[in-house]
Amino acid sequence: MWDYPRPPRVEPCTAELVIVLGGEVVARTSSSGRVLETSHPPTYYLPRSAFVAGSLRAVPGASWCEWKGQAAYVDVVGGGLVAPRAGWTYPDPAAGYEVLAGSIAVMPGAMDRCTVDGEVVQAQEGGFYGGWITSHVVGPFKGGPGTQNW
């Protein structure tokens, strides 16, 4: 992943992604967008239609990405649990990232389990980044102690 680009690149992904919260599958898709950025494991953006009805709840607040623009946040709800602000979307992304419009990314560490083609992912450290670490990517990754200014 050190050969991933900066600015980030979005590429289509046909791997089966499954997100579980509260013991329930809250999202499943084989059609997502994968964002690749230097020093980060991939972040997956699932179409809103991949999520079970009622599993996303818009919440106030926003953040800014220098590449993708202004993000809005959602709580992820499943199996009687709420993962606060564990998902985000770009309603009106910056030029070059239009394909992400309305898609949802989630923090894998806030879920019971996220999988890529059946492989359980490890969450990117740090609580701010939403990378999904699988056996196909090699670190070190930004997000852990001492990596803020990489």
C-alpha positions in Angstrom: 0.0 0.0 0.0 3.0 2.3 0.0 2.6 2.3 -3.8 -1.0 3.6 -3.4 -1.3 7.1 -4.9 -1.6 10.6 -3.4 -4.1 12.1 -4.1 -6.2 8.9 -3.5 -7.6 6.8 -6.3 -11.1 5.3 -6.4 -11.5 2.0 -8.1 -14.4 -0.3 -8.6 -14.4 -3.4 -6.4 -16.4 -6.6 -7.0 -15.3 -8.4 -3.8 -18.1 -9.5 -1.5 -18.2 -7.1 1.4 -20.2 -8.0 4.5 -20.7 -5.8 7.6 -22.1 -7.3 10.8 -23.3 -5.3 13.9 -25.2 -6.7 16.9 -24.9 -10.1 15.4 -26.9 -9.0 12.3 -25.8 -8.4 8.7 -26.4 -4.7 8.2 -24.8 -4.5 4.7 -23.7 -6.8 1.9 -22.6 -6.0 -1.6 -20.3 -7.1 -4.5 -20.3 -3.7 -6.0 -18.4 -1.0 -4.1 -15.8 1.6 -4.5 -12.3 1.1 -3.0 -10.3 4.2 -2.1 -6.5 3.7 -2.2 -4.2 6.3 -0.6 -0.6 6.2 0.3 0.1 4.9 3.9 -3.5 3.7 4.3 -5.2 0.3 3.9 -8.1 0.5 1.4 -11.4 2.2 2.6 -14.5 0.7 1.1 -17.6 2.7 0.1 -20.7 0.7 -0.2 -23.8 1.8 -2.1 -26.6 2.9 0.3 -28.7 0.2 -1.2 -26.3 -2.4 0.3 -27.5 -1.5 3.8 -30.5 -3.1 5.5 -33.4 -0.6 5.9 -33.1 1.2 9.2 -29.4 0.4 9.6 -28.2 4.0 8.9 -29.3 7.1 10.8 -28.1 10.5 9.8 -26.5 12.6 12.6 -25.3 16.2 12.8 -21.8 17.2 12.1 -19.3 17.1 9.2 -15.6 16.9 8.5 -13.4 17.9 5.6 -11.2 15.8 3.4 -8.6 17.8 1.4 -9.3 15.4 -1.6 -12.9 14.3 -1.3 -14.6 17.3 0.2 -17.2 17.6 3.0 -18.3 14.4 4.7 -21.5 13.8 6.6 -21.9 11.1 9.3 -24.3 8.3 10.1 -24.9 6.1 13.1 -24.9 2.4 12.1 -27.7 0.4 13.8 -27.9 -3.4 14.0 -29.1 -6.1 16.4 -30.1 -3.6 19.0 -26.7 -1.9 19.0 -25.8 1.6 17.8 -22.3 2.4 16.5 -22.3 6.2 16.8 -20.9 8.2 13.9 -19.3 5.0 12.6 -20.2 5.6 9.0 -19.7 8.6 6.6 -20.6 9.7 3.2 -19.8 12.4 0.7 -23.2 13.8 -0.5 -21.5 16.2 -2.9 -17.9 15.0 -3.4 -15.1 17.1 -4.9 -14.2 16.7 -8.6 -12.7 13.3 -9.4 -14.6 11.6 -6.5 -18.1 11.9 -7.9 -18.4 8.1 -8.0 -18.5 8.2 -4.1 -21.6 10.4 -4.0 -24.0 8.9 -1.4 -22.0 5.8 -0.8 -21.3 4.8 2.8 -17.9 3.9 4.4 -17.8 2.4 7.9 -15.2 2.2 10.6 -14.6 -1.6 10.8 -13.4 -1.4 14.4 -16.9 -0.1 15.4 -18.6 -3.2 13.9 -18.7 -6.8 15.1 -17.1 -7.9 11.9 -16.4 -6.7 8.4 -15.3 -9.2 5.7 -13.8 -9.0 2.2 -14.5 -12.2 0.2 -15.0 -14.0 3.5 -11.7 -12.7 5.1 -12.3 -10.9 8.4 -10.6 -7.5 8.3 -8.5 -5.8 10.9 -9.4 -2.2 11.6 -6.8 0.6 10.8 -5.5 2.0 14.1 -6.3 5.4 15.4 -10.0 5.8 15.5 -10.0 8.4 12.7 -9.2 6.5 9.5 -11.5 3.8 8.1 -9.1 1.4 6.4 -9.8 -2.3 6.1 -6.7 -4.4 6.6 -6.6 -7.8 4.9 -3.8 -10.2 4.1 -3.5 -8.5 0.7 -2.1 -5.3 2.1 1.2 -4.7 3.9 1.9 -2.0 6.4 3.0 -0.1 8.3 -0.2 2.0 8.2 -0.9 5.5 9.2 -3.1 5.8 12.3 -1.1 4.2 15.0 1.0 6.1 17.7 3.6 8.3 16.1 2.2 8.2 12.6 0.2 11.5 12.5 2.6 13.5 10.3 3.6 10.8 7.8 
